[in-house]
Amino acid sequence: MINAIDLAKLRNGEFLQFGTNFSDLVEANNPKGLNVETQHSVFKIKIGEMGELFKMERASPITQELILLDERRDRAINGINAVITGFCSHYVAEKALAANLLANDLLLFGTGVSRQNLPSETALISGIVKDWETKPDLTAALASLSLTPWIEELKSANLSFDQKYLERTKEYGAANPDTLKAKREEAMNAYYELRKFLEAYATIQNTPEYIKTINELNALIDQFNVLINGRMKEAVTPPVV
């Protein structure tokens, strides 16, 4: 059996690398001899198409601006978290109480906000800012800890990022009717079809060729599962937000 992998948890660049390596391994083991020539060809084409769209997106000047804006808001949310964490142990009871109030609200949005995918991070930060601007007890806690300017910076950075992200989306859509997300879904479907045929023929024939191929593919999958699991562990490690 071919090992399972949650492809949705791979970032676009990682998915491309995985798909390319998977395709190369199948090709090296003779797709025709494995009876998956058609399925492999479709998968290889889809990975190639996704790769072209990925390169186009990365080449956009707006992408570089997004990277800087994302770093800016990451610094803001991580800085806010660090300050709040420190104040939670403050010797003045009122300060500690305010910090714990804010920390508990942050927990509602989960841990690892700055490590989420870009749209998810935008939504989470918007939710945090809305809470802290509209709930009187949280607004008062911010003022007590002199964190209001931090929130203004976080809000500004997140809004600038969201506007620039929309700008790139429009630019990207105008340049090509295909979207990276749609092309990735096509590549994922092609992957599952190829895997299904490989497993079926391997079960029926179980020749050394199939055993070798599946062992190599599983070794590849295991490497990417380690990457995914490592990221998942980081994401649930408190108190980083």
C-alpha positions in Angstrom: 0.0 0.0 0.0 1.1 3.5 -0.7 1.3 5.6 2.5 -1.2 8.3 3.2 -0.3 12.0 3.1 -2.5 15.0 3.7 -1.7 17.0 0.6 -3.8 20.0 1.7 -1.3 20.7 4.4 1.6 21.2 2.0 2.3 24.7 0.9 2.3 25.3 -2.9 6.0 25.1 -3.3 6.2 21.9 -1.2 3.3 20.3 -3.1 5.1 21.1 -6.4 8.3 19.5 -5.1 6.4 16.5 -3.8 4.5 16.1 -7.0 7.6 16.5 -9.2 9.5 13.9 -7.1 6.6 11.5 -7.1 6.3 11.8 -10.9 10.0 11.3 -11.4 10.1 8.2 -9.2 7.2 6.6 -11.2 8.9 7.6 -14.5 12.2 6.0 -13.4 10.4 2.8 -12.7 8.8 2.6 -16.2 5.1 3.8 -16.1 4.2 1.6 -19.1 5.6 -1.5 -17.4 3.6 -0.6 -14.3 0.4 -0.1 -16.3 0.0 3.5 -15.3 1.3 5.3 -18.3 -1.9 7.2 -19.0 -2.4 8.2 -15.3 1.2 9.2 -14.9 1.1 11.3 -18.0 -1.9 13.2 -16.8 -0.3 13.8 -13.4 2.9 15.0 -14.9 1.1 17.5 -17.1 -0.9 18.8 -14.2 2.1 19.3 -12.1 3.8 21.1 -15.0 0.9 23.4 -15.5 0.8 24.2 -11.8 4.5 24.9 -11.8 4.1 27.5 -14.6 1.4 29.3 -12.7 3.4 29.2 -9.5 6.4 30.7 -11.2 4.2 33.4 -12.7 2.8 34.3 -9.3 6.3 34.4 -7.7 7.6 36.6 -10.4 5.0 39.3 -9.8 6.5 42.4 -8.2 3.5 42.5 -5.9 4.6 39.2 -4.4 7.7 40.8 -3.1 5.7 43.6 -1.5 3.4 41.0 0.1 6.4 39.2 1.6 7.4 42.4 3.3 3.9 43.3 4.5 3.5 39.7 5.8 6.7 40.1 7.8 5.5 43.4 9.1 2.3 42.0 10.5 4.1 38.9 11.8 6.4 41.1 13.8 3.4 43.0 15.2 1.4 39.9 16.3 4.4 38.2 17.7 5.5 41.3 19.5 2.1 41.8 21.0 2.1 38.2 22.2 5.6 38.6 23.7 4.6 41.7 25.6 1.3 40.2 26.9 3.2 37.0 28.0 5.6 39.1 30.0 2.9 41.2 31.6 1.1 38.0 32.7 3.7 37.7 35.4 3.7 41.4 36.3 4.1 42.2 40.0 1.3 44.7 39.8 -1.9 42.7 40.1 -3.9 45.0 37.8 -1.3 44.7 35.0 -1.3 40.9 35.3 -5.1 40.8 35.2 -5.2 42.9 32.1 -2.6 40.8 30.4 -4.3 37.5 31.2 -7.6 38.9 29.9 -5.9 39.6 26.6 -4.0 36.3 26.5 -7.3 34.4 27.1 -8.9 36.2 24.2 -5.9 35.4 21.9 -6.4 31.7 22.7 -9.8 31.9 21.1 -8.0 32.4 17.8 -5.7 29.5 18.2 -1.9 29.4 18.4 0.5 30.0 15.6 -1.4 32.8 13.9 1.7 34.1 12.1 2.3 30.6 10.7 -1.1 30.2 9.1 -1.6 30.4 5.4 -1.9 34.0 4.2 -5.7 34.4 3.9 -6.3 32.6 7.2 -3.8 34.8 9.0 -5.6 37.9 7.5 -8.9 36.7 8.8 -7.6 35.8 12.3 -5.8 39.1 12.7 -9.0 40.9 11.6 -10.9 39.0 14.3 -8.4 39.9 17.0 -8.4 43.6 16.1 -12.2 43.6 16.0 -12.4 42.1 19.5 -9.9 44.5 21.0 -11.5 47.5 19.4 -15.1 46.8 20.2 -15.0 45.0 23.6 -14.7 47.6 26.4 -12.8 45.3 28.8 -10.3 44.3 26.2 -9.8 47.9 25.0 -9.3 49.0 28.6 -6.7 46.2 29.1 -4.8 47.3 26.0 -4.7 50.9 27.3 -3.6 49.7 30.7 -0.6 47.9 29.1 0.1 50.7 26.6 -0.6 48.3 23.8 -2.9 50.5 21.8 -0.2 51.6 19.3 0.8 48.0 18.8 -2.8 47.2 17.8 -2.9 50.2 15.5 0.3 48.9 13.8 -1.2 45.4 13.5 -4.4 46.7 12.0 -2.6 48.9 9.5 -0.2 46.1 8.5 -3.0 43.6 8.1 -5.1 46.0 6.1 -2.2 46.9 3.8 -1.5 43.2 3.2 -5.1 42.4 2.4 -5.4 45.3 -0.1 -2.1 44.2 -1.8 -3.2 40.6 -1.8 -6.4 41.5 -3.6 -4.4 43.6 -6.0 -2.2 40.7 -6.9 -5.2 38.4 -7.2 -6.7 40.8 -9.8 -3.4 41.0 -11.6 -3.0 37.3 -11.6 -6.6 36.7 -12.8 -6.2 39.1 -15.6 -3.0 37.5 -16.8 -4.3 34.0 -16.8 -7.8 32.5 -16.6 -6.5 29.6 -14.6 -5.9 30.0 -10.9 -3.2 28.3 -8.9 -5.7 26.9 -6.5 -7.8 25.4 -9.3 -4.7 23.9 -11.0 -3.5 22.5 -7.7 -6.9 20.7 -7.2 -6.5 19.2 -10.7 -3.0 18.0 -9.8 -4.3 16.5 -6.5 -7.1 14.6 -8.3 -4.6 13.3 -10.9 -2.3 12.2 -8.0 -5.1 10.2 -6.3 -6.0 8.6 -9.6 -2.4 7.6 -10.3 -2.0 6.2 -6.7 -5.3 4.3 -7.1 -4.1 2.5 -10.2 -0.6 1.8 -8.8 -2.1 0.2 -5.7 -4.6 -1.8 -7.7 -2.0 -3.3 -10.0 0.5 -3.8 -7.2 -2.2 -5.8 -5.3 -3.0 -7.9 -8.3 0.5 -8.6 -9.5 2.8 -7.9 -6.5 5.9 -8.2 -8.7 9.4 -6.9 -7.6 8.9 -3.9 -9.9 5.8 -2.8 -8.0 7.4 -3.5 -4.6 10.4 -1.4 -5.5 8.3 1.5 -6.8 6.0 1.6 -3.8 8.9 1.4 -1.4 10.5 4.4 -3.0 7.3 6.3 -3.1 6.6 5.6 0.5 10.1 6.8 1.4 9.3 10.1 -0.3 5.9 10.4 1.4 7.5 9.7 4.8 9.9 12.6 4.3 7.0 15.1 3.5 4.9 13.7 6.4 7.8 14.5 8.7 7.7 18.1 7.4 4.0 18.3 7.9 4.1 16.8 11.4 6.9 19.1 12.4 4.9 22.1 11.4 1.8 20.9 13.2 3.8 20.5 16.4 5.1 24.0 16.2 1.6 25.3 15.6 0.3 23.9 18.8 3.2 24.9 21.0 2.1 27.8 23.3 2.4 30.6 24.0 3.4 31.9 20.5 0.4 33.5 18.7 
